[in-house]
Amino acid sequence: MRIGIDVGGTFTDFVLLDDASGRARTYKCLTTPRDPSDAIEAGLRALAGELPDCIEGLQEVIHGTTLVINAIIERKGARTGLITTRGFRDVLELGREIRYAAYDAFAQMPEPLVPRERRLEVDERLRADGSVLAPLDEAQARRSVQEMAQFGVESVAVCLLNSFENPAHELALKRLLAEEFPQASVSVSYEVLPQIREYERTSTTVTNAYVKPLTETYLRRMRERLAGLGFRGRLFIMLSSGGVTSAETAAEFPVRIIESGPTAAVIAAQYYSRLFDCPEMFCFDMGGTTAKSCLIQGGVASVVQSFEVGRVQRFQKGSGLTIQVPVVDLMEIGAGGGSIARASRLGTLQVGPESAGAEPGPICYGRGGTEPTVTDADLLLGYLDAAYFLGGTMKLDAAAARRGIEERVALPLGVSYLEALWGIHDLINETMAAAAKTHIAERGGNPQLVTVAAFGGAGPVHAYGLARKLGAPRLVVPPNAGVGSALGFFTAPRAFDLVRSHKVPFASAHFGKLEALFRELEVEGERTLRRAGAEGPIGFARSVEARFIGQGSETSLPVPEGDFGALDAAELRRRFDQAYARLYGRTYPQSPVEFVNFCVRASLPVKPLVLPKITHRGRTQDAVKGERRAYCATARDFIAHTVYDRYRLAAGAEIEGPGIFEERESTVIVGEGARCRVDEFGFLWVTLPKERPHGTAI
């Protein structure tokens, strides 16, 4: 047996999986922000109460955590120092010298994680090809290390110019730090990110150093608490790139687990996309704090090489710290069940991006919340059952939610109570749909062709409305969608991604030497997986990032299997032109192209996830729990919705909307005119009604 644990901003999700049968037992509880391991221990004890001795029988715990990203956002990492090449101490503040808000004279840039006085320089210099221009002055470097110790730092980042081509000077500094300052945690850029671009490499290495001591402490405490509960298996952590790695590797490179939790739902959707042959699937994961989504094309979720974290303006690109590590291409916006609704300064309705989170949470939770939220509106619209939230373990206070919305939204805006309710629900859907259309278009997709896959506690409530706004023809909601991220851990491979920069033109490249570079990366990847206890054959997937000479960004290109040295350069150029034209509409055959980055993913075969089939038989009527009046947008009023117990629906059941499908962790809302079908695995497939030219449903 294995268990997946996903710590979100509002809820912590658990899925206990029996690999042999595919049967899963789920649990969901409020996150404990002050110490996430408190909620983890409480959830495991609750599962052990339902299934005695389950913890002792576990082989693996797979964990997704928000610890790293929260430490960066809240600036609760270690006291960190930076050692860099003379003349480069201000790289963190100079960045790319781009203003994210060109016309805002008061726009703030993110404060560097290391203040200027703790950034020390050493005398050394490497050329772009890695050859030594000025050797490292070890005596001066030793004095810098001793000075760093006097600052009382806990963690040190080392990032020297062009070290990705020649790490000798960085490794010498690492040795000096071990001799002069052994108690410090050390992050060396050649080990964290041996990649071109000085600002991104420095920022990533510093971020790794900043959160490394905290992550090591957290994972050590996590292992101790698990051991105290009787767990004797291995602890694994979800990577931002969609793979799973050991806790030891995650502690060494915590910068790779910043997007640990949100990635898992995408990997689950990728698995379902292949299983059900859905070439265009849009993963939509809406929790209590944020909504995450990703376009999956041809059964593959794209991975990008950089992203931002800790933005001054949360959803303003360019206002955060740049991190250059592989990460699933997620779109994230501040739209969750806990998103706060209020009257803006302009006298209009505003929903999010601020969230009530787990503490105090929405008003209806009865935990001291005073700000009305999306969940409060969903409850009052009839979409949620106050007596069956989290399977009835958490009662909701509808009267308090109504008072909050009337006093803080309807009255200040001068609108009716019903207009305020529907406005909150519809505005959050509109916000998510606008962002989703942009995300899909930027990746060459068509929103009118995608199958929307819903995950998260709030995702199934809002997925139908989102799909309607996208013009998507179909919606699918897996069983246990409310804990979809935790379930997604079981579909992720044990993997590790490596990147090495080496800039060389296609025309003059020695492909045999490039094959040797790929093999070095593969050896390093296999060593990382073996250290994590990996057994069995390890597979490797290669790709390159190339660009037109003089261009500032790269295009990723998969490399065919086999000896890279035997590859036809003309064929590789043809593939590059095809990929470039697909992304940008045209290419430039006469312009020379150069290699920039060489990428390898080392991975073990994924353990097959056995989806259990529905075994019970019965009439659809047997699953009916009753009727509930819920708001219908087309009728502009509350109308009767049939409420179904999703656990009692038999395979092959076909249902017409409007309907409400309830399970413990989430509720699916289906509108008028939609047709629903339950497949043999319990997935709910919803065909949306076609639209008339003027936009009303047929």
VORO-144718 format. One line per field, with one value per residue (C-alpha): residue in one letter; residue number from 0; y, z, x. Coordinates in steps of 0.02 Angstrom, whole numbers. Each point is the difference from the previous one (the first is absolute). Last residue first. Layout:
! residues N
guke <- (a	...)
bator <- (NUM	...)
north <- (Y	...)
up <- (Z	...)
east <- (X	...)
This chain:
! residues 698
guke <- (i	a	t	g	h	p	r	e	k	p	l	t	v	w	l	f	g	f	e	d	v	r	c	r	a	g	e	g	v	i	v	t	s	e	r	e	e	f	i	g	p	g	e	i	e	a	g	a	a	l	r	y	r	d	y	v	t	h	a	i	f	d	r	a	t	a	c	y	a	r	r	e	g	k	v	a	d	q	t	r	g	r	h	t	i	k	p	l	v	l	p	k	v	p	l	s	a	r	v	c	f	n	v	f	e	v	p	s	q	p	y	t	r	g	y	l	r	a	y	a	q	d	f	r	r	r	l	e	a	a	d	l	a	g	f	d	g	e	p	v	p	l	s	t	e	s	g	q	g	i	f	r	a	e	v	s	r	a	f	g	i	p	g	e	a	g	a	r	r	l	t	r	e	g	e	v	e	l	e	r	f	l	a	e	l	k	g	f	h	a	s	a	f	p	v	k	h	s	r	v	l	d	f	a	r	p	a	t	f	f	g	l	a	s	g	v	g	a	n	p	p	v	v	l	r	p	a	g	l	k	r	a	l	g	y	a	h	v	p	g	a	g	g	f	a	a	v	t	v	l	q	p	n	g	g	r	e	a	i	h	t	k	a	a	a	a	m	t	e	n	i	l	d	h	i	g	w	l	a	e	l	y	s	v	g	l	p	l	a	v	r	e	e	i	g	r	r	a	a	a	a	d	l	k	m	t	g	g	l	f	y	a	a	d	l	y	g	l	l	l	d	a	d	t	v	t	p	e	t	g	g	r	g	y	c	i	p	g	p	e	a	g	a	s	e	p	g	v	q	l	t	g	l	r	s	a	r	a	i	s	g	g	g	a	g	i	e	m	l	d	v	v	p	v	q	i	t	l	g	s	g	k	q	f	r	q	v	r	g	v	e	f	s	q	v	v	s	a	v	g	g	q	i	l	c	s	k	a	t	t	g	g	m	d	f	c	f	m	e	p	c	d	f	l	r	s	y	y	q	a	a	i	v	a	a	t	p	g	s	e	i	i	r	v	p	f	e	a	a	t	e	a	s	t	v	g	g	s	s	l	m	i	f	l	r	g	r	f	g	l	g	a	l	r	e	r	m	r	r	l	y	t	e	t	l	p	k	v	y	a	n	t	v	t	t	s	t	r	e	y	e	r	i	q	p	l	v	e	y	s	v	s	v	s	a	q	p	f	e	e	a	l	l	r	k	l	a	l	e	h	a	p	n	e	f	s	n	l	l	c	v	a	v	s	e	v	g	f	q	a	m	e	q	v	s	r	r	a	q	a	e	d	l	p	a	l	v	s	g	d	a	r	l	r	e	d	v	e	l	r	r	e	r	p	v	l	p	e	p	m	q	a	f	a	d	y	a	a	y	r	i	e	r	g	l	e	l	v	d	r	f	g	r	t	t	i	l	g	t	r	a	g	k	r	e	i	i	a	n	i	v	l	t	t	g	h	i	v	e	q	l	g	e	i	c	d	p	l	e	g	a	l	a	r	l	g	a	e	i	a	d	s	p	d	r	p	t	t	l	c	k	y	t	r	a	r	g	s	a	d	d	l	l	v	f	d	t	f	t	g	g	v	d	i	g	i	r	m)
bator <- (697	696	695	694	693	692	691	690	689	688	687	686	685	684	683	682	681	680	679	678	677	676	675	674	673	672	671	670	669	668	667	666	665	664	663	662	661	660	659	658	657	656	655	654	653	652	651	650	649	648	647	646	645	644	643	642	641	640	639	638	637	636	635	634	633	632	631	630	629	628	627	626	625	624	623	622	621	620	619	618	617	616	615	614	613	612	611	610	609	608	607	606	605	604	603	602	601	600	599	598	597	596	595	594	593	592	591	590	589	588	587	586	585	584	583	582	581	580	579	578	577	576	575	574	573	572	571	570	569	568	567	566	565	564	563	562	561	560	559	558	557	556	555	554	553	552	551	550	549	548	547	546	545	544	543	542	541	540	539	538	537	536	535	534	533	532	531	530	529	528	527	526	525	524	523	522	521	520	519	518	517	516	515	514	513	512	511	510	509	508	507	506	505	504	503	502	501	500	499	498	497	496	495	494	493	492	491	490	489	488	487	486	485	484	483	482	481	480	479	478	477	476	475	474	473	472	471	470	469	468	467	466	465	464	463	462	461	460	459	458	457	456	455	454	453	452	451	450	449	448	447	446	445	444	443	442	441	440	439	438	437	436	435	434	433	432	431	430	429	428	427	426	425	424	423	422	421	420	419	418	417	416	415	414	413	412	411	410	409	408	407	406	405	404	403	402	401	400	399	398	397	396	395	394	393	392	391	390	389	388	387	386	385	384	383	382	381	380	379	378	377	376	375	374	373	372	371	370	369	368	367	366	365	364	363	362	361	360	359	358	357	356	355	354	353	352	351	350	349	348	347	346	345	344	343	342	341	340	339	338	337	336	335	334	333	332	331	330	329	328	327	326	325	324	323	322	321	320	319	318	317	316	315	314	313	312	311	310	309	308	307	306	305	304	303	302	301	300	299	298	297	296	295	294	293	292	291	290	289	288	287	286	285	284	283	282	281	280	279	278	277	276	275	274	273	272	271	270	269	268	267	266	265	264	263	262	261	260	259	258	257	256	255	254	253	252	251	250	249	248	247	246	245	244	243	242	241	240	239	238	237	236	235	234	233	232	231	230	229	228	227	226	225	224	223	222	221	220	219	218	217	216	215	214	213	212	211	210	209	208	207	206	205	204	203	202	201	200	199	198	197	196	195	194	193	192	191	190	189	188	187	186	185	184	183	182	181	180	179	178	177	176	175	174	173	172	171	170	169	168	167	166	165	164	163	162	161	160	159	158	157	156	155	154	153	152	151	150	149	148	147	146	145	144	143	142	141	140	139	138	137	136	135	134	133	132	131	130	129	128	127	126	125	124	123	122	121	120	119	118	117	116	115	114	113	112	111	110	109	108	107	106	105	104	103	102	101	100	99	98	97	96	95	94	93	92	91	90	89	88	87	86	85	84	83	82	81	80	79	78	77	76	75	74	73	72	71	70	69	68	67	66	65	64	63	62	61	60	59	58	57	56	55	54	53	52	51	50	49	48	47	46	45	44	43	42	41	40	39	38	37	36	35	34	33	32	31	30	29	28	27	26	25	24	23	22	21	20	19	18	17	16	15	14	13	12	11	10	9	8	7	6	5	4	3	2	1	0)
north <- (1236	112	188	85	102	-127	-143	-97	-186	-88	-70	-184	-54	-155	-57	-123	-151	-124	-86	167	114	107	175	104	189	93	85	13	-124	35	-126	-1	-35	-92	-118	-30	92	12	146	-3	109	-97	-162	-166	-156	-143	-117	-50	13	156	-40	88	158	23	103	164	46	188	99	180	160	145	78	-142	-7	30	-134	23	-151	-76	-171	-166	-173	-122	-85	-147	-131	95	-40	-182	-129	-89	4	-44	165	-31	32	105	-89	128	-78	30	126	-62	80	169	100	158	77	176	84	189	129	-79	124	42	93	107	-53	-110	137	-69	41	-14	26	-164	-119	91	-21	-186	-32	105	-96	-167	51	55	-171	-85	108	-41	-187	-92	-125	91	8	-190	-68	67	154	169	103	185	145	174	129	184	151	-17	47	-169	-79	-108	-173	-94	-184	-156	-172	-127	-132	-163	-84	-188	-76	68	178	24	190	-16	-104	143	130	-116	-35	186	32	-143	67	176	-66	-100	156	90	-148	8	185	-46	-118	134	120	161	118	18	-24	145	-30	58	-129	11	-154	-54	-146	-65	-135	-135	-125	9	85	-93	-38	183	44	-72	135	130	-69	11	84	-100	-160	-79	91	149	16	149	10	121	145	171	77	85	-161	-98	125	-15	-190	1	111	-127	-137	111	56	-148	-32	-76	25	-64	114	-88	120	38	168	64	-17	-31	81	17	187	-29	-123	115	152	-94	-65	175	63	-157	16	181	-40	-145	113	130	-126	-63	173	78	-141	36	191	-3	-112	120	147	135	165	-44	36	-91	-156	-31	24	1	-116	-117	-13	-23	-140	-90	9	-78	-137	-66	-155	-165	-94	-190	-18	-79	145	116	-106	103	169	-81	95	64	84	177	34	-131	59	180	-48	-104	150	105	123	77	-26	-165	-54	-188	-25	-79	102	161	-68	-47	63	-71	-125	132	158	41	158	-11	13	51	184	72	180	163	65	-28	-183	-78	-166	-186	-101	-154	-149	-116	43	129	83	-55	-137	-55	-152	-51	-143	58	-25	118	183	100	186	99	97	156	-53	-71	83	-130	27	180	-9	-175	-133	-127	9	-133	-83	-154	-44	-172	-42	-121	-148	-112	73	173	35	181	47	73	58	89	75	7	-131	-115	12	-122	15	-114	40	-154	-3	-171	-92	-184	-61	-70	130	149	-89	-10	182	47	-89	90	165	-38	-34	164	108	-85	13	172	53	-177	28	145	-127	-76	-91	-29	-58	-123	-73	-6	-110	55	-1	73	136	140	86	-155	-107	-64	-179	-77	-183	-138	-33	98	-39	165	58	-41	119	136	-26	0	163	77	-41	65	163	26	-33	114	142	-19	-1	145	144	-106	-57	178	60	-132	46	187	-25	-113	115	154	-82	-78	-170	-159	-110	21	-74	-97	129	137	-59	-5	-12	-23	78	-97	-39	183	1	-174	-43	178	-17	-163	81	144	-123	-80	171	33	-167	3	30	27	30	108	141	135	-66	-46	-62	8	-8	-52	35	173	70	146	-54	-162	102	91	-167	-52	165	-24	-173	75	126	-140	-109	130	-94	5	142	-34	-185	-94	-36	43	165	49	-32	130	-2	123	-28	106	3	23	13	191	6	-86	-183	-52	146	119	-18	153	135	104	179	86	-119	26	-147	-123	-155	113	-94	15	-188	-24	153	-40	-181	41	125	-107	-25	108	-129	-174	-62	-53	20	-2	-64	19	-145	9	86	131	-27	-30	-98	-108	-27	-63	-124	-66	-23	-189	-153	-165	-180	-122	-171	-182	15	-150	84	144	-111	-88	43	64	129	57	-12	120	124	-19	36	156	66	-32	93	142	25	-21	163	100	180	-22	-146	-61	-46	-183	-121	-190	-130	-190	-68	-168	-35	-186	-44	176	32	188	116	174	148	185	150	146	190	47	-178	-142	-154	-170	-157	-170	-167	-179)
up <- (-1333	112	-27	-89	-141	-130	100	109	7	165	92	-3	176	31	183	33	102	-74	-113	-69	71	-131	18	-122	15	-41	168	104	83	170	69	188	87	140	65	-161	-70	-177	-28	-152	-131	-104	-92	64	-79	110	-92	155	156	107	186	47	-90	116	-114	28	-127	-26	27	-58	77	-120	-151	-105	-107	149	110	188	110	75	68	-44	75	34	-170	-18	-6	-144	-106	12	68	-19	112	-62	-65	-71	97	-89	13	-1	-88	93	-109	-82	78	-57	-58	-92	-103	-67	-104	-5	-126	-173	-142	-157	-157	-93	-179	47	97	78	-3	103	170	95	-145	-106	136	21	-188	-18	143	-76	-167	91	84	-170	-73	146	-31	164	19	146	87	13	18	45	-90	83	57	-45	118	-78	79	43	-29	-186	-66	-80	-32	148	73	155	-12	54	68	89	103	73	159	15	172	175	63	181	-4	-26	-154	-68	20	-75	-149	-32	14	-122	-118	8	-42	-142	-74	6	-87	-138	-17	-27	-142	-74	-26	-29	-137	-101	145	92	178	172	137	142	105	57	110	45	131	-1	100	-115	43	-8	187	46	-98	137	120	-134	-36	181	-44	-162	99	-155	-158	-68	-189	-98	-184	-141	58	-41	126	94	4	61	142	55	-2	90	145	126	-67	33	177	96	-131	-173	-162	-172	-143	-168	-128	-175	25	103	-152	32	-68	169	17	-46	143	132	-66	0	176	70	-68	60	177	18	-76	121	147	-65	-18	179	79	-114	35	185	-16	-125	119	147	-106	-53	78	-7	185	50	-108	39	182	93	-110	-33	184	59	-126	55	182	-43	-107	140	-67	92	-19	14	-112	-146	-12	-10	18	120	-85	-170	-136	-167	75	-49	186	12	-159	65	164	-96	-110	153	122	124	186	36	182	-22	-45	-168	-78	17	-114	79	163	-22	-143	-136	4	-172	-85	-191	13	-50	-38	-29	-59	96	-66	168	-14	86	75	-34	80	-87	119	-130	-115	-129	21	-167	-53	-176	4	-124	102	74	-49	97	-30	142	-26	154	-28	-82	-180	-34	105	87	178	-15	109	-70	114	-137	-185	-133	-103	-104	-65	-1	-116	56	-119	-54	-175	71	184	39	181	141	179	102	166	185	42	-146	-185	-115	-185	-120	-181	-110	-186	-71	109	-25	160	81	-78	62	166	31	-49	116	143	-43	-1	171	68	-57	124	150	-39	-81	105	-2	-110	107	140	-80	140	107	-154	-39	176	-2	-153	-169	-94	-173	-66	-26	164	92	113	157	54	174	11	107	189	59	181	49	83	-162	-92	128	-15	-191	1	124	-116	-148	90	61	-172	-80	121	-25	-191	-20	-24	-81	-138	-23	-15	-132	-100	6	-50	-147	-58	9	-85	-149	-54	99	127	121	177	-13	-102	101	166	151	173	174	128	150	-90	-18	-25	-68	-80	-68	-76	-86	-73	-59	-93	-76	-63	-76	-91	-66	-184	-133	126	97	-127	136	178	110	178	118	187	139	186	-2	157	-90	74	-99	-160	49	19	-173	-72	82	-78	-171	19	37	-136	-138	-134	-167	-123	-182	26	-142	24	-177	57	82	185	129	180	145	125	39	154	8	183	1	-154	79	-48	-41	-121	30	-137	-112	44	-127	59	-168	-81	-188	-44	120	-4	-16	-85	53	-22	182	62	180	3	-114	128	63	-176	-7	83	-29	128	180	66	179	78	165	-24	-67	73	-135	-5	-188	4	150	-76	-163	94	120	-131	6	-105	85	-55	147	-52	52	127	108	167	-50	-40	170	38	-144	57	151	-103	-124	141	67	-173	-14	171	-41	-165	80	129	-137	-78	149	13	-153	72	-153	22	-23	-143	-3	-137	-14	-169	-83	-145	41	10	27	155	10	151	-65	117	-27	106	-20	-8	-77	-57	77	-111	79	-108	85	-59	34)
east <- (-1538	104	-1	145	-79	61	-81	118	26	-31	152	41	48	106	-1	140	-58	122	-128	-61	-135	-87	-68	-102	-12	-161	-15	157	118	79	124	32	165	88	-135	-95	-150	-68	-118	-112	-82	29	-32	65	72	59	118	96	-107	-22	-1	163	-58	-147	-109	-95	-134	-2	-161	8	66	-11	80	-73	158	115	-79	12	-30	-155	41	-77	21	141	-16	119	-139	-80	150	-50	119	164	152	173	64	173	158	132	166	139	149	163	88	160	154	61	151	-52	140	23	135	-7	58	15	17	-99	53	-129	-39	-149	-89	-161	-185	-160	81	-20	-31	130	131	-35	9	158	83	-48	78	158	10	-19	138	115	-21	21	142	79	-167	5	-176	-171	-64	32	-149	14	-28	5	114	-9	111	38	172	30	-170	-44	22	-54	42	-94	40	-109	89	-64	61	-9	-34	24	-6	56	18	187	-43	-107	138	133	-114	-19	187	38	-134	73	173	-76	-79	169	84	-132	41	181	-51	-113	145	-96	59	-161	-119	83	68	-56	22	-125	-39	-173	-52	-173	-31	-132	-103	-150	-166	-166	-5	27	-156	-111	61	-35	-173	-60	-165	-5	-31	-78	52	-100	-5	-68	-41	-37	109	-71	120	-143	-99	152	25	-181	12	168	-59	-65	116	152	-45	76	132	-5	-98	51	-58	0	70	-64	-87	147	115	184	159	85	-31	-182	-28	76	-94	-165	36	32	-165	-91	70	-56	-169	-26	48	-122	-141	7	18	-131	-122	2	1	-143	-98	25	-55	121	54	185	32	-163	23	183	50	-167	-102	147	46	-179	-26	159	-54	-169	81	111	88	20	164	4	-152	91	122	-152	-158	-108	25	-34	91	-65	-154	49	25	138	86	-4	84	127	41	39	-78	126	-39	87	0	3	-183	41	-141	101	137	169	76	128	-9	17	-108	70	60	-5	-145	-178	-34	-173	-3	-7	165	84	-50	-150	49	14	141	70	-20	-75	143	50	168	71	120	45	111	134	74	165	183	114	40	-77	-29	-51	-160	-71	34	-172	-134	-109	58	59	156	25	70	33	37	22	136	39	-172	-81	-144	-135	-2	-146	-2	-28	-30	-47	30	-103	19	-133	52	-45	-132	34	-34	90	-45	95	-42	8	37	45	-127	42	-84	158	114	-100	-29	188	26	-144	89	163	-94	-76	175	78	-97	85	185	6	152	71	153	64	14	158	93	-156	-96	141	-9	-191	12	-67	-166	-21	-115	127	-45	60	-110	86	33	8	51	-76	5	-152	-49	-81	162	91	-117	34	188	-6	-99	121	145	-99	-37	178	76	-129	38	189	-21	-122	122	137	-119	-60	180	36	-155	35	182	-44	-139	111	150	-86	71	-27	86	-148	9	163	97	-87	71	-116	81	-76	116	70	163	56	189	36	-167	-11	173	-51	-156	109	112	-156	-55	171	8	-179	44	-136	-141	123	-21	5	0	-148	24	-150	30	-119	-12	80	79	83	167	-10	-11	160	89	-62	61	171	11	-42	142	124	-74	19	-98	91	-30	-51	-26	-86	-184	-58	-76	165	29	47	64	18	-140	-152	-113	-188	-52	6	-110	-150	-33	-179	-8	-148	-130	-19	-125	-98	-15	26	-125	10	113	-78	113	153	141	182	22	50	94	-44	60	148	67	144	68	157	113	-70	-125	-22	-178	-65	-160	-92	-121	-178	-153	-25	-190	0	162	-48	-173	76	108	-133	-136	22	-34	35	14	4	59	-4	-141	-42	40	-112	-150	8	-182	-109	-126	101	158	-79	-37	177	69	-107	53	184	-13	-98	139	133	-59	67	-62	-112	-102	-96	-184	-40	-32	-1	-4	4	50	-28	120	-10	184	67	-108	-2	-22	-43	21	-37	51	-120	15	168	33	98	-13	28	6	-1	68	-51)
